[in-house]
Amino acid sequence: MTASASAQGKVASAIAWGAAGLGALMVLGAGALWFHYGTAVFFETIAAGVSACF
């Protein structure tokens, strides 16, 4: 294995771990909003955001 292939593997691993961490933060954030605002307000906020995009 060459040094460049090893470095590419480390970069790919770092990107994958970063994406997994970001996804986990998004799920935790959604859970925190759900807990704080309740289900009705949470779903209304999501629906308003989706309708604003389209």
C-alpha positions as CSV (number, residue, x, y, z in Angstrom):
1,M,0.0,0.0,0.0
2,T,1.4,3.4,-0.9
3,A,1.4,6.5,1.3
4,S,-1.0,8.2,-1.1
5,A,-3.6,5.4,-0.9
6,S,-3.3,5.4,2.9
7,A,-3.9,9.2,3.0
8,Q,-6.9,8.9,0.7
9,G,-8.3,6.2,2.9
10,K,-7.9,8.4,6.0
11,V,-9.5,11.4,4.2
12,A,-12.5,9.2,3.1
13,S,-12.8,7.9,6.6
14,A,-12.8,11.4,8.1
15,I,-15.5,12.5,5.6
16,A,-17.6,9.5,6.5
17,W,-17.3,10.1,10.2
18,G,-18.0,13.8,9.7
19,A,-21.1,13.0,7.7
20,A,-22.3,10.5,10.4
21,G,-21.6,13.1,13.1
22,L,-23.6,15.7,11.2
23,G,-26.5,13.3,10.7
24,A,-26.5,12.4,14.4
25,L,-26.5,16.1,15.3
26,M,-29.5,16.7,13.0
27,V,-31.4,13.8,14.6
28,L,-30.7,15.1,18.1
29,G,-31.7,18.6,17.1
30,A,-35.0,17.4,15.7
31,G,-35.6,15.4,18.8
32,A,-34.8,18.4,21.0
33,L,-37.3,20.5,19.0
34,W,-39.9,17.9,19.2
35,F,-39.5,17.6,23.0
36,H,-39.5,21.3,23.5
37,Y,-42.3,22.4,21.2
38,G,-44.5,19.2,21.1
39,T,-45.5,17.2,18.1
40,A,-48.2,19.6,16.7
41,V,-45.9,22.6,16.5
42,F,-43.0,20.5,15.3
43,F,-45.0,19.1,12.4
44,E,-46.5,22.5,11.5
45,T,-43.0,24.0,11.5
46,I,-41.7,21.2,9.2
47,A,-44.7,21.6,6.9
48,A,-44.3,25.4,6.7
49,G,-40.6,24.9,5.9
50,V,-41.4,22.4,3.1
51,S,-44.1,24.6,1.6
52,A,-41.8,27.6,1.7
53,C,-39.3,25.6,-0.4
54,F,-41.9,24.8,-3.1
